[in-house]
Amino acid sequence: MAKVAFLGLGVMGYPMAGHLAAAGHEVTVYNRTRAKAEAWVAQHGGTMADTPAAAAQGAEFVMSCVGNDDDLRGVCIGPDGAFAGMADGAVFVDHTTVSAKVTRELHAAAAEARIAFVDAPISGGQAGAENGQLVVMCGGEQPAYDRAAPMIDAYSKLCKRLGDSGAGQLCKMVNQICIAGLVQGLSEGLHFAEKAGLDGREVISVIGGGAAGSWQMVNRYETMLDDHFEHGFAVDWMRKDLGICLDTANETGASLPVTALVDQFYKEVQKMGGGRWDTSSLFKRLRKLDG
């Protein structure tokens, strides 16, 4: 078993760190809001630290799952950052969805500190984190990935290295681009069914097993029809992710017209007060447009 630090105990990080503890690893946690770290220790055991550097002291692996590029820099670098507390040869695994630019920046800083850095964004939502069924997309050197993968197995059903530093984040961008289009398509389909006088549940029972079927359809259509959007991945975070996708598309020359359009639809959901609603609330936007 390994000595592990976990930085960031949000809706994803809290259960992920719990799976590491359940697997028998010695886990030290850090969270910006101390009360969350105290609650985690009370539930799972282990220890807590007041800074990322202190949490990382003596750890073979340091995992992070924070908010955005700036949050990640904050827990990595500086006198209180994790890099300052990590020993030579330790591995930093970042599960945050951030830009490939900051990933490569921190990968270089880690190399200077003689530690390894693996970008490992996740997909599967809160339920996937709680059930240990996340999909993890990784970038970084093969030896670092090979060391990190057995640790990641504690909370994942699939973990794969896609290439060098930043490849994991680029793959996560593809994931979010695909989800945005799927959710909008599902929302329009359910909206059309309602306007045409069809029973949405009966429609999905027919088309869900065919070519139109998707994870989003199976897992979200009922709550969408019930006007329930208080679970899953929040619109505010999706807009952050889509912003990363669109910025990267500008850099690479990729064309993302549907993604750009759906991003604006999510902006409208935010204006409706739905920043913390889950991403399937695109359907609520269509219902509102009908007055």
VEXDREN-2710 file (C-alpha; in Angstrom, 1 decimal):
% VEXDREN-2710
k/r/px/py/pz
1/MET/0.0/0.0/0.0
2/ALA/1.2/3.6/-0.7
3/LYS/1.3/6.9/1.1
4/VAL/-1.0/9.2/-0.9
5/ALA/-2.1/12.8/-0.7
6/PHE/-5.4/14.0/-2.2
7/LEU/-6.0/17.7/-2.8
8/GLY/-9.5/18.9/-3.4
9/LEU/-12.6/17.3/-1.8
10/GLY/-15.4/18.5/-3.9
11/VAL/-18.3/16.3/-5.2
12/MET/-15.7/14.3/-7.2
13/GLY/-12.6/14.4/-5.0
14/TYR/-14.3/13.5/-1.8
15/PRO/-15.5/10.0/-2.9
16/MET/-12.3/9.4/-5.0
17/ALA/-10.1/9.9/-1.9
18/GLY/-12.5/7.7/0.0
19/HIS/-11.9/4.8/-2.5
20/LEU/-8.1/5.2/-2.0
21/ALA/-8.6/4.9/1.8
22/ALA/-10.9/1.9/1.3
23/ALA/-8.2/0.2/-0.8
24/GLY/-5.9/0.4/2.2
25/HIS/-3.7/3.3/1.2
26/GLU/-2.5/5.8/3.8
27/VAL/-4.3/9.0/2.7
28/THR/-3.7/12.6/3.7
29/VAL/-6.2/15.1/2.4
30/TYR/-6.2/18.9/1.9
31/ASN/-9.2/21.1/1.1
32/ARG/-9.4/24.8/0.8
33/THR/-12.4/24.7/3.2
34/ARG/-11.1/23.0/6.3
35/ALA/-14.5/21.7/7.4
36/LYS/-14.7/19.4/4.4
37/ALA/-11.3/17.9/5.2
38/GLU/-12.4/17.3/8.8
39/ALA/-15.6/15.6/7.6
40/TRP/-13.6/13.4/5.3
41/VAL/-11.2/12.3/8.0
42/ALA/-14.1/11.6/10.4
43/GLN/-15.7/9.4/7.8
44/HIS/-12.7/7.7/6.2
45/GLY/-9.8/8.0/8.7
46/GLY/-6.5/9.1/7.5
47/THR/-5.1/12.6/8.2
48/MET/-5.6/16.1/7.0
49/ALA/-3.1/18.9/6.3
50/ASP/-3.3/22.7/6.3
51/THR/-1.4/23.2/3.0
52/PRO/-0.9/21.2/-0.2
53/ALA/2.9/21.1/0.6
54/ALA/2.2/19.6/4.0
55/ALA/-0.2/17.0/2.6
56/ALA/2.4/16.0/0.0
57/GLN/5.2/15.6/2.5
58/GLY/6.5/12.0/2.1
59/ALA/3.7/11.0/-0.3
60/GLU/4.5/8.6/-3.2
61/PHE/1.5/9.9/-5.1
62/VAL/-0.3/13.2/-4.9
63/MET/-3.8/13.4/-6.6
64/SER/-5.6/16.6/-7.2
65/CYS/-9.2/17.4/-8.3
66/VAL/-9.8/21.2/-8.0
67/GLY/-11.7/23.8/-10.0
68/ASN/-9.7/25.5/-12.8
69/ASP/-6.3/26.5/-14.2
70/ASP/-5.7/29.0/-11.4
71/ASP/-6.8/26.6/-8.7
72/LEU/-4.5/23.9/-10.0
73/ARG/-1.5/26.3/-10.1
74/GLY/-2.3/27.3/-6.6
75/VAL/-2.1/23.8/-5.2
76/CYS/1.0/22.9/-7.2
77/ILE/3.5/25.7/-7.0
78/GLY/4.8/28.2/-4.5
79/PRO/6.1/27.6/-1.0
80/ASP/2.8/26.0/0.1
81/GLY/2.2/24.1/-3.1
82/ALA/2.4/20.4/-3.4
83/PHE/5.6/20.4/-5.5
84/ALA/7.5/22.0/-2.6
85/GLY/6.6/19.0/-0.4
86/MET/7.1/16.2/-2.8
87/ALA/10.2/14.0/-2.8
88/ASP/12.3/13.2/-5.8
89/GLY/10.6/10.6/-8.0
90/ALA/7.1/11.1/-6.5
91/VAL/4.1/11.2/-9.0
92/PHE/1.6/14.0/-9.2
93/VAL/-1.7/13.0/-10.8
94/ASP/-4.1/15.8/-11.8
95/HIS/-7.8/14.9/-12.3
96/THR/-9.0/18.5/-12.8
97/THR/-10.4/19.4/-16.2
98/VAL/-8.0/22.3/-17.2
99/SER/-6.3/23.6/-20.3
100/ALA/-3.6/21.6/-22.0
101/LYS/-1.5/24.8/-21.7
102/VAL/-1.4/24.8/-17.9
103/THR/-0.9/21.0/-17.8
104/ARG/2.2/21.4/-19.9
105/GLU/3.4/24.3/-17.9
106/LEU/3.1/22.3/-14.6
107/HIS/4.5/19.2/-16.2
108/ALA/7.7/21.2/-17.0
109/ALA/7.8/22.7/-13.5
110/ALA/7.4/19.2/-12.0
111/ALA/10.3/17.9/-14.2
112/GLU/12.5/20.7/-12.8
113/ALA/11.5/19.6/-9.3
114/ARG/12.4/16.0/-10.3
115/ILE/8.9/14.7/-9.9
116/ALA/6.5/13.1/-12.5
117/PHE/3.3/14.7/-13.6
118/VAL/0.3/12.9/-15.2
119/ASP/-2.7/14.8/-16.5
120/ALA/-5.7/12.5/-15.9
121/PRO/-9.1/14.2/-16.3
122/ILE/-12.2/12.2/-15.5
123/SER/-15.6/11.4/-16.9
124/GLY/-18.5/9.8/-15.2
125/GLY/-19.9/12.5/-13.0
126/GLN/-20.6/12.4/-9.3
127/ALA/-22.2/8.9/-9.5
128/GLY/-19.2/7.6/-11.3
129/ALA/-16.9/9.0/-8.5
130/GLU/-19.1/7.6/-5.7
131/ASN/-19.3/4.1/-7.3
132/GLY/-15.7/3.9/-8.4
133/GLN/-16.7/3.8/-12.1
134/LEU/-14.9/6.8/-13.6
135/VAL/-13.2/6.9/-17.0
136/VAL/-9.8/8.4/-16.8
137/MET/-7.9/9.9/-19.8
138/CYS/-4.2/10.3/-19.2
139/GLY/-1.2/12.1/-20.7
140/GLY/2.4/12.1/-19.6
141/GLU/5.4/9.8/-19.8
142/GLN/4.7/6.1/-20.0
143/PRO/6.7/5.2/-16.8
144/ALA/4.8/7.7/-14.7
145/TYR/1.5/6.5/-16.1
146/ASP/2.5/2.9/-15.4
147/ARG/3.1/3.8/-11.7
148/ALA/-0.1/5.9/-11.4
149/ALA/-2.5/3.5/-13.1
150/PRO/-2.8/1.0/-10.2
151/MET/-3.7/3.9/-7.9
152/ILE/-6.3/5.2/-10.3
153/ASP/-7.9/1.8/-10.5
154/ALA/-9.3/2.4/-7.0
155/TYR/-12.0/4.7/-8.4
156/SER/-12.1/3.9/-12.2
157/LYS/-13.5/1.4/-14.5
158/LEU/-11.3/2.4/-17.4
159/CYS/-7.9/4.2/-17.4
160/LYS/-5.9/4.8/-20.6
161/ARG/-2.8/6.9/-21.6
162/LEU/-3.4/8.8/-24.8
163/GLY/0.1/10.3/-25.3
164/ASP/2.5/12.9/-23.9
165/SER/1.7/15.7/-21.5
166/GLY/-1.6/17.4/-22.3
167/ALA/-3.1/14.4/-24.2
168/GLY/-5.4/13.5/-21.4
169/GLN/-6.8/17.1/-21.3
170/LEU/-7.2/17.1/-25.1
171/CYS/-9.2/13.8/-24.9
172/LYS/-11.4/15.3/-22.2
173/MET/-12.1/18.2/-24.5
174/VAL/-13.3/15.7/-27.1
175/ASN/-15.5/14.1/-24.4
176/GLN/-17.2/17.5/-23.6
177/ILE/-17.6/18.4/-27.2
178/CYS/-19.5/15.2/-27.8
179/ILE/-21.6/15.5/-24.7
180/ALA/-22.7/19.0/-25.5
181/GLY/-24.1/18.0/-28.9
182/LEU/-25.7/14.9/-27.4
183/VAL/-27.5/16.7/-24.6
184/GLN/-28.8/19.4/-27.0
185/GLY/-30.0/16.7/-29.4
186/LEU/-31.8/14.8/-26.7
187/SER/-33.4/18.0/-25.3
188/GLU/-34.7/18.9/-28.8
189/GLY/-36.0/15.3/-29.3
190/LEU/-37.9/15.3/-26.0
191/HIS/-39.2/18.8/-26.7
192/PHE/-40.4/17.8/-30.1
193/ALA/-42.2/14.8/-28.6
194/GLU/-44.0/16.9/-26.1
195/LYS/-45.1/19.4/-28.7
196/ALA/-46.3/16.6/-31.0
197/GLY/-48.4/15.2/-28.2
198/LEU/-46.3/12.0/-27.7
199/ASP/-45.5/10.5/-24.3
200/GLY/-41.7/11.1/-23.9
201/ARG/-41.2/8.0/-21.8
202/GLU/-42.9/5.8/-24.4
203/VAL/-40.8/7.3/-27.1
204/ILE/-37.6/6.6/-25.3
205/SER/-38.7/3.0/-24.6
206/VAL/-38.8/2.6/-28.3
207/ILE/-35.8/4.5/-29.6
208/GLY/-33.5/4.1/-26.6
209/GLY/-32.3/0.6/-27.7
210/GLY/-31.7/1.7/-31.3
211/ALA/-29.2/4.0/-33.1
212/ALA/-30.4/7.1/-31.2
213/GLY/-29.6/5.5/-27.8
214/SER/-26.9/7.0/-25.6
215/TRP/-25.7/7.2/-22.0
216/GLN/-27.3/10.6/-21.7
217/MET/-30.6/9.3/-23.0
218/VAL/-30.7/6.3/-20.6
219/ASN/-29.6/8.2/-17.5
220/ARG/-31.2/11.6/-18.0
221/TYR/-34.5/11.4/-19.9
222/GLU/-36.7/10.7/-16.9
223/THR/-35.4/13.5/-14.8
224/MET/-35.5/15.9/-17.7
225/LEU/-39.2/15.1/-18.3
226/ASP/-39.8/15.5/-14.5
227/ASP/-38.1/19.0/-14.6
228/HIS/-35.5/17.8/-12.1
229/PHE/-32.0/19.2/-12.7
230/GLU/-30.4/19.1/-9.3
231/HIS/-27.9/16.3/-9.9
232/GLY/-24.9/15.6/-12.0
233/PHE/-22.4/17.9/-13.7
234/ALA/-23.3/21.6/-13.2
235/VAL/-23.8/24.1/-16.1
236/ASP/-21.2/26.5/-14.6
237/TRP/-18.5/23.8/-14.9
238/MET/-19.7/22.7/-18.4
239/ARG/-19.3/26.3/-19.6
240/LYS/-15.8/26.4/-18.1
241/ASP/-14.9/23.2/-20.0
242/LEU/-16.5/24.4/-23.3
243/GLY/-14.5/27.6/-23.0
244/ILE/-11.3/25.5/-22.8
245/CYS/-12.5/23.6/-25.9
246/LEU/-13.3/26.7/-27.9
247/ASP/-10.0/28.4/-27.0
248/THR/-8.1/25.3/-28.0
249/ALA/-10.0/25.0/-31.2
250/ASN/-8.9/28.6/-32.1
251/GLU/-5.3/27.5/-31.4
252/THR/-5.5/24.3/-33.5
253/GLY/-7.7/25.6/-36.3
254/ALA/-10.6/23.1/-35.5
255/SER/-14.1/24.1/-36.4
256/LEU/-16.7/23.7/-33.6
257/PRO/-19.9/25.4/-34.7
258/VAL/-22.3/23.2/-32.7
259/THR/-20.2/23.4/-29.6
260/ALA/-20.1/27.2/-29.8
261/LEU/-23.9/27.3/-30.2
262/VAL/-24.6/25.0/-27.3
263/ASP/-22.2/27.0/-25.2
264/GLN/-24.4/30.0/-25.8
265/PHE/-27.5/28.0/-24.9
266/TYR/-25.8/27.1/-21.6
267/LYS/-25.1/30.8/-21.1
268/GLU/-28.9/31.4/-21.4
269/VAL/-29.5/28.7/-18.8
270/GLN/-27.1/30.6/-16.5
271/LYS/-29.2/33.7/-17.0
272/MET/-32.2/31.7/-16.0
273/GLY/-30.5/31.1/-12.7
274/GLY/-29.5/27.6/-13.6
275/GLY/-25.7/27.7/-13.2
276/ARG/-25.8/24.9/-10.6
277/TRP/-28.4/22.9/-12.5
278/ASP/-27.0/19.8/-14.3
279/THR/-26.2/19.9/-18.0
280/SER/-29.5/18.3/-19.0
281/SER/-31.2/21.6/-18.2
282/LEU/-30.9/22.5/-21.9
283/PHE/-34.3/20.9/-22.0
284/LYS/-35.6/23.4/-19.4
285/ARG/-34.4/26.2/-21.6
286/LEU/-36.5/24.9/-24.5
287/ARG/-39.6/24.6/-22.3
288/LYS/-39.1/28.2/-21.1
289/LEU/-38.8/29.4/-24.7
290/ASP/-42.4/28.2/-25.2
291/GLY/-43.5/30.4/-22.4
END
